[in-house]
Amino acid sequence: MDDDPFTVNIQRTDLIGLGRSKSDKVEFLPDVWDAAEALTSPNLETRSFGLKRLVESDAVRYYPLIAYLLYTRLTEPDIELRTRIVDALSSVFAIDGNNAPQELSVYAGLTYYLSQMRTRQIYSLLQVVDFDHSAEAKVASLLEHCSYAGEHLAEILADRHTPLSIRKQAIRFIDLMGYLDALPTLERLESRLTQRRNGREDYGEAIQDDECSLLPLIRSALDNLTAL
């Protein structure tokens, strides 16, 4: 029986398969290409299948074009599929026992793409953690390659139209990653919300479900950041 093309061993120095024999190249690359094309489909089931095949092939760790394609899908509309995309991308930064992450051919390119993330992509990453709390470390591994992440997280936190659960995730990552550039936003928000809470408490109003519920997280983050 012929080998399944998705179990063929991928050489880490082979960026697009050119180092393979002609028969291997013909056998393997069309399957990667088809899976990548499926990931761009308007049909969710097709996109999901495409990602499944790319993950099974470990293509994201060895083909820069595939890593770039997955990066462009960080704003995937379906949150479950987006969570799987984050998982796949974060695998590039995981030590697998065979290769240090920096030795992978996709490493430099992916770190560059991640450095270009803006508010939309980072908001999408916060939604992933809000959907699946176990994804926190994986999201952190992507955020650490974006030097502007603190600014974008502060922007998300300061937006009153953003759902509270997402704003709480923004505070969490500001605290976790030690983004000192978010300090002014935290300080302004802490001052404003403290005044509001004090005023509402004077009238005996509940504060559990409004912005004031952010205060404990903000104060904890401020304590940790100013202690650095």
N, C-alpha and C positions, 0 to 999 in steps of 0.2 A: 504494500500500500504506500502511495506517495505521502511524503510528509505534509502535514497541514501547513500552509504558507505562513500562518500566524504563530507557528512554533519554531520557525527558522531562527537560529541565533543571529542577532544583529551585531555587527562589529561596530564598536563605538567610534572608530575613526572613519567610518563610512557614512557620510552625511546624507546622501540621497540614493545609496545603493549601487554606485558606480564601481565599487570595489568588488562586487560579487561576480561570479561567473555569469555568463549570458543566460543560462537556464534559470539560475536563482533569481536574477533580476526580473526576468519575465514572469516568474512565478509569484514573487513577493510583492513587488511594487504596485501592480494593478489592484491588489487587495487593499493596500494602504490608501491608494488613491480613491478607490470606491468608498471606503469607510470615511475618508475625509470629506468627500463629496456629499455623503449621506448626512454629515453633521451640519451642512449648510441648507438642508431641506426645510421647507415651510411646515412639514409634517413632523409633529413631536415624536411619534413612534419611530420614524426614520432617523431623526437626529439621535434619539436614544440608542438605537441599534448601531449607528455609526460610531458613537463614542465607545460603546461596549467593545467593538472590534478593535478600535485604536488602543484601548486600555489592554486588551488581551494580547496585542502585539507588542506592547511596551513602546510603541512608536513615539510617544511624546518625549521619552528620555533620549532618543537617538536621532530623531529627524527634526531639525530646526523649523522646517515649514509646518510640521504638525504642532509643535509647541506654539508657534505664532498663531496658528488657526485657533487653538484652544484659548489662547489669550484674548483673541477677538470675541470669544463667546462668554466672557466673564459677565456680560449683561444678558445672557440667555433668559428669555421670559419665564421658562418653567423652572421654579426654584429647586425642585428635586434634581433635575438634570444639571442645573448650574452648580449644585453642591457636588455632584460627581465630577464636574469639570475642574472645580477647585481641588478636589482630591487628586485628580490626575496631574494637574500642574504642580502641586506641592510635592509630588513624588520625585520631581527633578532635584529637589533640595534634600531628599532623604538619602542617608547612607545605606546602601543595599548589601554591603559586605564585599562587593566586587569593585565598585568604583566610588571614589570620592565625588561629590556632586560637581566640583569644579573641573573634573576630568571629562565630564560629558560634553559632547559636541553642542548640545543645545543650551548649555549653562549661560554663556556670555550673552547670547541673543535674548533669552528669556529674562535675564536680569535687566537688560536694557529696556525691553518692552514694559516690564513692571515698573521701571523708574518713570515711565511716562503716564502712569495711571492718574486720573483726575477724579473729581468728586463722583461722577456717575459710576465708575468702576468700583470705587471704594464703598459707596452706598450699597452697591450690589453685593459686595463681600460681607457687609454688615448684615444684610438680609439673610445671607447663607447661615451665619452664626445664630441669628435669631430663629431660623428654621431648624437648625441642627447644632446644638451647643457643643457637640463633640468635634465640630469642625474648627474650633477656636485656634488650636495650634497650627492647623494647616493654613488658615487665613493669615495668621501672624507671620508665617514663613514667606508669604507673598508680600505682605505689607512692609516687611523689613527691607525690601529692595526699592522702596519708593521714598525718596528723601522728602517729598512734599506731603506725605500721608498725614502728618500731624496737622498741617494747615487745612486739609480737606476734611479731616475728622472734626476739627473745630468748627468749620463751616456747617457741617451737618448738625452738630450739636446745637449751634446757635439758631438754627432755623426752627421757628415755632410751628411750622406746618409739617415738620417731620414727625412721624409716630414716636411716642415716648419709648417704645421698646427699641427702636433703632437708635435714638439719642442715647439711651443707656448703653447700648453696645459701643457707641462712639466714645463715651467716657471710659468704658472698660478698656478699650484698646489704647486710648491716650495714656491711661495709667499703666497698662501692661507693657507698652512699648517705650514708655518714658519720653513722650513727645513734649519737650519743654516749650516749643513754639506755640502750643495750645494753652499755655498758662494764662495769658491775658483774657482769653475767652472764658476760661473756667472762673477766673476771679470776677469778671464782670457779671457772669451768670449767678455766681454764688451770692454776690451782693444784692442783685435784683431779686432773686428768689427768697433770700432771707427777709428782706423788707416785705415782700408779698406775704410770706408765711406768717410773719409777726402780725401783720394787719389782719389776716384772715383768722388767726387764732384769737385775736381780740374780739371777734364776732362769733367765735365758736364754730366756724365753718370747717368742713372736712377737707383734707388736702391730699388724700391718698391717691387720687386719680388724676391729678394735674401736674404741672411742671414742678411743683414743690417736692414731688417724690424723687426728683433728681438730686436733691440736696445731699443726702448721705453719700452718694457715689461721687459727687463733685468734691465734697470735702475730703473724702478719702484719697481721691486722685491728687488734690492739692497738697495734702500732707506728704504723700509719697514723692511727688515731683519736686517739692521744695526741699526735701531731704536729700536729694541727689547731689 
